[in-house]
């Protein structure tokens, strides 16, 4: 019931209320990847970039292929609203490296290459963040492995 209520709030752009419900649902089902994705986006949309980044790190470490292969992404992440919010009204709240981290975290679901560009920009602004460097490397290695598999596929 908690996740259903969270989804209702999320779809109605009530992200603070959704976040409260997603956190409760996550305690009951911490391995639910779809729930993690929605929780991450809710953290970003409510300006909790540090919490989002901890969750993002966990997700990348545990199941990067599943994160990158997100279907029905518009249901999980309202990209138009998110981009507008982070570029516009929320830009005063989420600044500098956190802005680029936020964009990188949510773009991983739709376009991993674009995600990398945002994360690299965050790393330029926060060169001491070793975890960020590790995540960039992990994602790049994954993308390279996919490209290698495509190149090795026999053509008929």
N, C-alpha and C positions, 0 to 999 in steps of 0.2 A: 504494500500500500504506500509506503514512504517513497519508493522510486516513482510510482505513478503520480503521486502528488508533486514530486520534484519535476517530473516531465511537464506536468500542467503549468507549473510556475515558469519553467524554462521556456516553453513554447509561447507563453504570454509575456516574456521579457521581464519577469520578476526574478532577477538573478540572485538577489540576496536571499529571498525565500527559497528559491530552488537550491541554493548552496547549502542551506541548513538541512534540507531534506536529503540532498545527495550525500552529505557527510554522514547522516544517520544511516542511510542505506549502505554506504561504503563500509561502515563498521560491521554490518551483517554479512556483506558479500565482497570482501576485499580483493577477490580475484576477477571480478566482473569488469572486463576491459571496456565495454561500452559505457558503463557507469563511470569508470576512471576518466574516460574521454570527456564526458559531460561535466564531471567534477573539475577537471583541469580547465575547461573553457569557462566554467562558472567562476573559478578562482581568478582567471584573467579578467573577465568582465566586471568583477567586483574589486579589481585593483590589488589582489593578493598574489603578486607575482612570485614572491619567495615560496609560498606554499605550492603554487602551480609548478614552479621549477623543481621542487623536491619530487612531486608526483611525476612530472615529465621524465626526470632522471630515472626513476623506478621503471616507468613504462618502456623507455628506450632500452634499459638494461635487461628487462625481462622478456619483451616480445616486440622488437622493432618491426619485423615483417608484418605483423598484424596491425600495427599502428599505421604503417605506411599504406596498407591496403584497406583503407576505410571506405566503405560504401555508404550510401545514403548520408553523405557528409553534411549536407545542408540541414538535416534533422539534428545532427550533433552540434554543428557549429554554424551559426548564422554569419557567414563571412562578410556579407555586405554591411551588416550592422556592426560587426566587430571591427572591421577595417575603418569604417566611418567613426566609430567611437574612439578607437585608439589614435586615429589621426586627427580627430576633432576634439570633442568635449573632454574625453578622458586623457588627452595628451598632457594636460596640466597635471594630472594625477600620476600617470605612468610616463616617466621621462628617461632619456638617455639609454643606457644599456638595458634597463628593464623594458622599455618600449620594444626594442629589437628582440629581446628574449621572448616577450609575449607574442609578437608576430611569428617568430620562429617556432614557438611551441604549437600554435594553432595551425600554422601552414603545413606542419608535418602530416596532417591528416589528408590534405588535398594535393600538395605539391612539395615533395621532399627536397627537391633542388632549390626551390624558393625558400623553404624553411632554412636550409643551410646558409643562404645569403643573409638572411636576417640574423641568424645565430653568429655568423662570422662578424657582422657589423657590431653585434653586442660584445663580442670578444675584443674587437679593436678598442671599444670604449671601456672594457673591463678586463685588461690583459692578465690580471692576477687571478681570475676565476679559472682554476684548473679543471673543475668539473665541466665547465662550459667547453673547454678545449677537448676534453675526453669525449663529450657527447658529439661534438662536431666530427671528430675522428671516427667514432662509431658509425654515425650516419653516412659519412663519406665512404667508409669501407663497405657498408651494406649496399649503397648505390653502385659502387664499383663491382661488387660481386654480382649484382643483377645484370649490369651491362656485360660482364664477362660471360654469364650464362646465355644471354641473348646472342652474343657473338659466336658462341660455340654450338648453337642450335643448328643441326644439319638442315640445309635447304633442299627442297625437292623440286 
